[in-house]
Amino acid sequence: CVGVSSGSAGLLLALKAADIKKGDEVITTPMSWLVTSTTILMVGAVPVFADVDKNFNLDPSKIENLITKKTKAVLPVHFYGKIAQIDKIKKICNRNKLILIEDVAQAFGTSLNKKKAGTFGDIGIFSFGPMKVHGALGDAGAIVFNKKKYQKKILSLRQCGTINNEICVEPEIKHNLDALQAAFLKVNLNLYEKTKKKRFLVAQRYKKKLSKKILSPDTSDYNSHSFYDFTILINNRKKVINYLYQNSIEVKVRHPFLINQQPVFKKLPKKKLPRSEEYVKKILQLPIHENITNKEVDYVCKKLNSFVDK
């Protein structure tokens, strides 16, 4: 594990450490924060977008048809805190000799079959920004990996591409983890399970109290979801948002555009991603954090239910 200045820096350095370069293709998801794919552009490679599954994560069944001679890696995201079908994605990567890079920015501490997110692939990237379930006071991140060769490369890249802080072998800027953030993360780690459990209980309460007309995430497995967000699918989203704000309830849309719809990717071939295109019009994030009260959750549910059930 190597600490870095942010999850974004971690993605960039991971791609460089994996020797992803100009002309390579990286299969990834259109549903994430855009830096998951802009970092692919930054190393000169091309993001190839596959559709998502019912949990908003990269759908394994959509990957293999996109693999070409140029494909070098697969980069899934454990989105909104829910671990992806990473075991199936790993098998595809092994079968096709592809590098697997996990974006675990929103899903620290989640597991699949008792194996932690970030440890399935060749490289895993974590973000510890203040908004994350396990967060620092400011930006911070980490890269984990399973091969020594990555360690040497990443340690050099995070320190301006130098060896022993003096001999520069590759042009890069500084990406090291600030000591204050590292110290805070170390202390905060003692509180993580308590924080995660509180968020999970909030999610369970939402699941129980919300109208059955509202599609909401599964809360049956404590280990598989850290609930960075509690994301529902809802029709008439704009009207719902206005109604909730009128009732003093803040909600978010994270994120209102698919990555492949961003202007920076306009030169890429247009492709249909039906599930992603449907979901991005309906996603809505309800308030969820470790300090929200049962009374507040019930109030949100009452107001939202009154809108959809009328």
Secondary structure, 3 states (H helix, E strand, C coil): CEEECCHHHHHHHHHHHCCCCCCCEEEECCCCCCHHHHHHHHCCCEEEECCECCCCCECHHHCHHHCCCCEEEEECECHHHECCCHHHHHHHHHHHCCEEEEECCCCCCCEECCEECCCCCCEEEEECCCCCCCCCCCCCEEEEECCHHHHHHHHHHCECCEECCCEECCCCCECECCHHHHHHHHHHHHHHHHHHHHHHHHHHHHHHHCCCCCECCCCCCHHHECCCCEEEECCCHHHHHHHHHHCCCCCECCCCCCHHHCHHHCCCCCCCCHHHHHHCCCEEEECCCCCCCHHHHHHHHHHHHHHHCC
